[in-house]
Amino acid sequence: MVHGHKGVRFQNWARTYGCCPEMYYQPTSVEEVREVLALARQQNKKVKVVGGGHSPSDIACTDGFMIHMGKMNRVLQVDKEKKQVTVEAGILLTDLHPQLDKHGLALSNLGAVSDVTAGGVIGSGTHNTGIKHGILATQVVALTLMTADGAILECSESSNAEVFQAARVHLGCLGVILTITLQCVPQFHLQETTFPSTLKEVLDNLDSHLKKSEYFRFLWFPHSENVSIIYQDHTNKPPSSSASWFWDYAVGFYLLEFLLWTSTFLPCLVGWINRFFFWLLFTRKKENSNLSHKIFTYECRFKQHVQDWAIEKTGEALLELKAMLEAHPKVVAHYPVEVRFTRGDDILLSPCFQRDSCYMNIIMYRPYGKDVPRLDYWLAYETIMKKFGGRPHWAKAHNCTRKDFEKMYPAFPKFCAIREKLDPTGMFLNSYLEKVFY
Ligand SMILES: Cc1cc2nc3c(=O)[nH]c(=O)nc-3n(C[C@H](O)[C@H](O)[C@H](O)COP(=O)(O)OP(=O)(O)OC[C@H]3O[C@@H](n4cnc5c(N)ncnc54)[C@H](O)[C@@H]3O)c2cc1C
């Protein structure tokens, strides 16, 4: 029988959102998950599944029952011929990579961190960059879902196809994702080349950059024209690294954190910090190569607040954000604004539904855990993103409600109908999801 714990406090990775679930479960089997759902039905409780707890919002919070999937983390099957792997949804990608390495396989794209679960990254629509590559959920070829009544649905293009179209970006509101089958590719190495540029250059030559590099992204340094371009491409070169403790940690972390903390008393320093650190760390060309998952992911050292919307009009939106900052010198923005590109797809609530997109991620760090005022920046950014028809990243805090999503997503009613059918009592809702659906 499954045992729950009282008194557990859940906090997300950035320690920006947390909750005290009434009961906390760590099931080890499908039967135990079913037991928790049966208890929840009997006692009329809400249920929230949590993966790696990395979402920078309250999407994974609940005061009802929390199911942590960390003990359902096995690789179940590797089909070398089809290059597909079936995993339990609680597996951390960081544990999946070495298993795939052993079989000469890899995921074709990843987000910036791997301490996240397969169930969590697909559920929130996690993405990286590469205009020929979709969000991570597009790598899913099948999944199994336990619905509120304890039934198990096998979903793929050929079985429960409508649920499959919804459940790849599931927001945690359709049931418990038990297993996921991912389409892999042969293992590959990437070469990463980072070099300086300007906002004008990168926007004038966007198509050319997108063609030149399979995984192209760029970082804009607000309060300046500075841009750092990052190309990542297949290579046969042996692993090499330009990492340096002095520049990456002493300067890029300890000194930066201290200066950002100082700027909480003197916000006018932020523009200078952005320009100074660009000059210190981003003005020379750098090259690294390694296995793909070691290049895609990097160490995120700072706790932070973020927003990340998918839009179509990169240049117009970015220039409007820049103009807003110039017109309002009291609004300050930490570096970088990270701009990534993603192929469109057909997943009902994917921010890239039916359109190739550009994600524009803004950030405000929390030096030594201190919250930095960000409301004006956040509101101005959201206004611009809405004006350009943007759709917010599901994992990252936003102020949108059902009315907004109805406008943003042509398939929103279809998703709602599927959700209401699978979870008629709203067992899997929490306050974040109630804003989305009510
Ligand atoms: C440092 C850092 C870097 C990041 N980099 C990127 C990036 O490069 N690109 C990007 O797009 N995002 C990025 N993110 C966001 C991150 O990828 C998402 O928040 C992702 O969902 C985290 O996975 P998780 O396992 O922690 O999910 P959680 O935060 O635990 O959960 C996310 C959602 O999935 C649901 N869920 C999880 N598992 C299941 C399951 N088995 N069944 C049903 N529902 C489930 C939860 O209920 C919740 O609704 C980053 C976040 C951090 C903190």
The ligand as a Gaussian input file, in Angstrom:
#p B3LYP/6-31G(d) Opt

LIG

0 1
 C       17.457000      26.535000     -14.764000
 C       16.296000      26.279000     -15.691000
 C       16.519000      26.231000     -17.061000
 C       15.442000      26.010000     -17.924000
 N       15.668000      25.995000     -19.266000
 C       14.627000      25.869000     -20.120000
 C       14.825000      25.878000     -21.523000
 O       15.947000      25.945000     -22.016000
 N       13.729000      25.792000     -22.318000
 C       12.470000      25.705000     -21.812000
 O       11.518000      25.654000     -22.582000
 N       12.255000      25.646000     -20.483000
 C       13.306000      25.732000     -19.640000
 N       13.081000      25.671000     -18.288000
 C       11.746000      25.322000     -17.817000
 C       11.644000      23.797000     -17.636000
 O       12.089000      23.109000     -18.764000
 C       10.188000      23.404000     -17.401000
 O        9.750000      24.047000     -16.249000
 C        9.980000      21.899000     -17.261000
 O        8.609000      21.639000     -17.208000
 C       10.636000      21.371000     -16.016000
 O       10.456000      19.980000     -15.916000
 P       10.138000      19.363000     -14.491000
 O       10.331000      17.903000     -14.588000
 O       10.888000      20.098000     -13.453000
 O        8.591000      19.698000     -14.428000
 P        7.732000      20.254000     -13.197000
 O        8.054000      21.687000     -13.002000
 O        7.882000      19.366000     -12.042000
 O        6.257000      20.097000     -13.796000
 C        5.846000      20.803000     -14.930000
 C        4.398000      20.441000     -15.248000
 O        4.326000      19.085000     -15.679000
 C        3.438000      18.338000     -14.837000
 N        3.985000      16.986000     -14.727000
 C        5.267000      16.623000     -14.505000
 N        5.381000      15.286000     -14.592000
 C        4.147000      14.799000     -14.857000
 C        3.617000      13.500000     -15.062000
 N        4.386000      12.408000     -15.033000
 N        2.300000      13.371000     -15.292000
 C        1.495000      14.452000     -15.342000
 N        1.946000      15.703000     -15.168000
 C        3.252000      15.872000     -14.927000
 C        3.363000      19.110000     -13.540000
 O        2.146000      18.856000     -12.883000
 C        3.450000      20.538000     -14.056000
 O        2.186000      20.934000     -14.509000
 C       14.130000      25.856000     -17.402000
 C       13.922000      25.904000     -16.019000
 C       14.996000      26.113000     -15.170000
 C       14.756000      26.181000     -13.696000

